């Protein structure tokens, strides 16, 4: 069994999409960062690595048995064993996983760059371990609140979180089925479409709005997000919280 020591982790809980497990340069001062005294490293094949990084499905039991209580959290000069925590790598990428005692990757963290290089160097010239796991019958389904990576990769942490907030509000709009409200926000997005918008059905207008705002992120997206959140206490609070947060390394 391979191990690395003194590893900093920043846990993201319940994330089924790897793009929401933030890279080191996006860590923030108010994130819950911990120090692992020791953690095993498991080299696996590329498809299993992708499965663990981008799903919340069962991890192969033989893998869990292999790493059982081999990781230790260091806190207040005490070493506390973690049931199923490990670094998983395919030789090109690495991610830290903690199941919190379950069989699914409940918490995930990126490594700081220096420690990721250490992991990748450690497994060089090594053969990946093969585990049988239940491969999904079909491609992973994405939806409005779990967008395909193509719509999120490349955005900053703040942009991804604001985009998620925008999608929450668009989903609420879809639940309400209020054509007047939908036409209002479509017009806010593209005032020049006003004449055509007035003749659209709800479904036509909704699909048009969604196809427009799903792509990329811009000041126009941010403006629409702010306007839609205004007057809705829950969404307004999420908007304000995101505006106040700063990354540790980048100031924004």
C-alpha positions in Angstrom: 0.0 0.0 0.0 1.3 3.5 -1.0 0.9 6.4 1.4 1.3 10.2 1.5 1.6 12.2 4.6 0.7 15.7 5.9 -2.0 16.3 3.2 -4.2 19.4 3.3 -7.8 18.7 2.3 -10.8 21.0 1.6 -13.9 18.8 1.7 -16.8 19.4 -0.6 -19.7 17.2 0.5 -22.4 15.6 -1.6 -20.9 16.7 -5.0 -21.7 14.4 -7.8 -19.9 16.5 -10.4 -16.1 16.8 -10.2 -16.2 20.4 -11.5 -17.7 21.5 -8.1 -14.8 20.0 -6.1 -12.7 23.2 -6.2 -9.1 23.3 -7.2 -6.6 24.8 -4.7 -6.5 28.3 -6.3 -10.3 28.5 -5.6 -10.1 27.6 -1.9 -11.5 30.3 0.5 -10.6 31.4 4.0 -14.0 30.2 5.4 -13.7 26.7 3.8 -13.2 23.8 6.2 -9.6 22.8 5.6 -8.1 19.8 7.5 -4.7 18.1 7.8 -4.5 14.4 7.2 -1.5 12.9 8.9 -1.5 9.9 6.6 -3.7 8.6 3.7 -3.4 5.6 1.4 -3.0 6.2 -2.4 -4.9 3.9 -4.8 -4.0 3.7 -8.5 -7.0 2.7 -10.5 -8.0 2.5 -14.2 -9.3 5.7 -15.8 -13.0 4.6 -16.0 -13.2 3.9 -12.2 -11.4 7.2 -11.5 -14.0 9.1 -13.5 -16.8 7.1 -11.9 -15.7 8.1 -8.4 -14.9 11.7 -9.3 -18.2 12.3 -11.1 -20.7 10.2 -9.2 -22.2 9.4 -5.8 -22.4 5.7 -6.4 -21.1 2.7 -4.5 -17.3 2.4 -4.4 -16.1 -1.3 -5.0 -16.1 -3.1 -1.6 -12.6 -4.6 -2.1 -11.2 -1.1 -2.5 -12.9 0.1 0.7 -11.7 -3.0 2.6 -8.1 -2.3 1.4 -8.1 1.3 2.8 -10.1 0.6 6.0 -8.8 2.8 8.8 -5.5 3.4 7.0 -6.0 7.2 6.9 -5.5 9.5 9.9 -6.8 13.0 10.6 -4.4 15.2 12.6 -6.2 17.6 14.9 -4.9 19.2 18.2 -1.9 16.9 18.1 -4.1 13.8 18.0 -4.4 11.2 15.3 -7.9 10.0 14.5 -8.5 7.1 12.1 -10.9 7.6 9.2 -12.8 4.5 8.2 -12.7 4.9 4.4 -10.5 7.8 3.2 -8.0 7.5 0.4 -6.4 9.3 -2.5 -7.6 7.9 -5.8 -5.6 8.5 -9.0 -5.6 7.3 -12.6 -1.9 8.3 -13.0 -2.8 11.7 -14.6 -5.3 13.1 -12.0 -5.9 12.7 -8.3 -8.7 13.3 -5.9 -9.1 12.7 -2.1 -12.3 10.8 -1.0 -13.8 10.2 2.4 -17.0 8.1 2.6 -17.8 9.1 6.3 -18.3 5.4 6.9 -20.6 4.8 4.0 -19.9 3.1 0.7 -20.2 6.2 -1.5 -17.8 9.1 -1.9 -19.6 11.5 0.4 -16.7 14.0 0.6 -14.2 14.9 -2.0 -11.2 17.2 -2.1 -8.6 18.3 -4.5 -4.9 18.3 -3.5 -2.6 21.3 -3.4 -0.4 21.2 -6.6 2.8 20.2 -4.8 1.0 17.3 -3.1 -0.7 16.2 -6.3 2.6 16.0 -8.1 3.9 13.9 -5.2 1.0 11.5 -5.7 1.5 11.3 -9.4 5.2 10.7 -9.0 4.5 8.0 -6.5 2.4 5.9 -8.9 4.7 6.3 -11.9 5.7 2.9 -13.4 3.1 1.3 -11.2 0.2 -0.8 -12.6 -3.4 0.2 -11.8 -5.4 -2.1 -9.6 -8.4 -3.5 -11.2 -11.8 -3.5 -9.4 -15.1 -4.7 -10.7 -17.8 -2.1 -10.3 -21.3 -1.6 -11.5 -20.9 0.6 -14.6 -24.0 2.7 -15.3 -26.2 1.2 -18.1 -26.4 4.5 -19.8 -24.6 7.8 -19.8 -24.9 9.9 -16.7 -28.1 12.0 -16.8 -27.6 15.7 -16.3 -30.4 18.2 -15.6 -31.0 21.8 -14.8 -29.6 21.6 -11.3 -26.7 19.4 -12.3 -25.5 20.8 -15.7 -23.3 19.0 -18.1 -19.6 19.8 -17.6 -19.5 21.6 -21.0 -21.7 24.4 -19.4 -19.6 24.7 -16.2 -16.0 23.8 -16.9 -13.8 27.0 -17.3 -16.0 29.1 -15.0 -14.6 30.4 -11.7 -16.0 29.1 -8.4 -18.1 32.2 -8.0 -19.5 32.0 -11.5 -20.4 28.3 -11.1 -22.2 29.0 -7.9 -24.1 32.0 -9.3 -25.0 29.9 -12.4 -26.4 27.3 -10.1 -28.4 30.0 -8.3 -29.7 31.2 -11.6 -30.7 27.7 -12.6 -32.6 27.3 -9.3 -34.6 30.4 -10.0 -35.3 29.3 -13.6 -36.4 25.9 -12.3 -38.8 27.7 -9.9 -40.1 29.8 -12.9 -40.8 26.5 -14.7 -42.7 25.2 -11.8 -44.9 28.3 -11.6 -45.8 28.2 -15.3 -46.6 31.9 -15.2 -46.3 33.1 -18.8 -46.3 36.8 -17.9 -43.3 36.3 -15.6 -41.5 34.2 -18.2 -42.1 36.9 -20.9 -40.8 39.5 -18.5 -37.5 37.7 -17.9 -37.0 36.8 -21.5 -37.5 40.5 -22.4 -34.9 41.4 -19.7 -32.5 39.0 -21.3 -33.1 40.1 -25.0 -35.2 43.3 -25.2 -34.9 43.2 -29.0 -37.0 39.9 -29.0 -40.0 41.6 -27.4 -42.4 41.2 -30.4 -41.7 37.5 -30.9 -41.8 36.9 -27.1 -45.3 38.1 -26.9 -46.5 35.4 -29.2 -44.6 32.5 -27.6 -46.2 29.7 -25.5 -44.7 29.0 -22.1 -42.8 26.0 -23.3 -41.4 27.8 -26.3 -40.3 30.7 -24.2 -38.9 28.5 -21.4 -36.8 26.4 -23.8 -35.5 29.6 -25.5 -34.5 31.2 -22.2 -32.8 28.0 -21.0 -30.9 27.5 -24.2 -29.6 31.0 -24.0 -28.5 31.2 -20.3 -27.0 27.7 -20.1 -24.1 28.7 -22.3 -21.1 30.5 -20.7 -21.2 33.2 -18.1 -21.1 37.0 -18.6 -21.9 40.2 -16.9 -25.3 39.8 -18.6 -25.9 36.5 -16.8 -24.9 38.1 -13.5 -27.2 41.0 -14.0 -30.1 38.7 -14.8 -29.3 36.6 -11.7 -29.3 39.6 -9.4 -32.6 40.9 -10.8 -34.3 37.6 -10.5 -33.1 37.1 -6.9 -34.3 40.6 -5.8 -37.4 40.4 -3.7 -37.1 36.7 -3.0 -35.5 36.5 0.5 -34.0 33.0 0.1 -32.4 33.7 -3.3 -31.4 37.2 -2.3 -29.6 35.9 0.7 -27.7 33.4 -1.4 -26.8 36.1 -3.9 -25.5 38.4 -1.2 -23.5 35.6 0.5 -21.8 34.8 -2.8 -20.9 38.5 -3.4 -19.1 38.6 0.0 -17.0 35.5 -0.4 -13.4 35.7 -1.6 -10.9 33.1 -2.7 -7.8 32.8 -0.6 -5.3 33.2 -3.5 -7.2 35.3 -6.0 -9.2 38.1 -4.3 -12.4 37.2 -6.2 
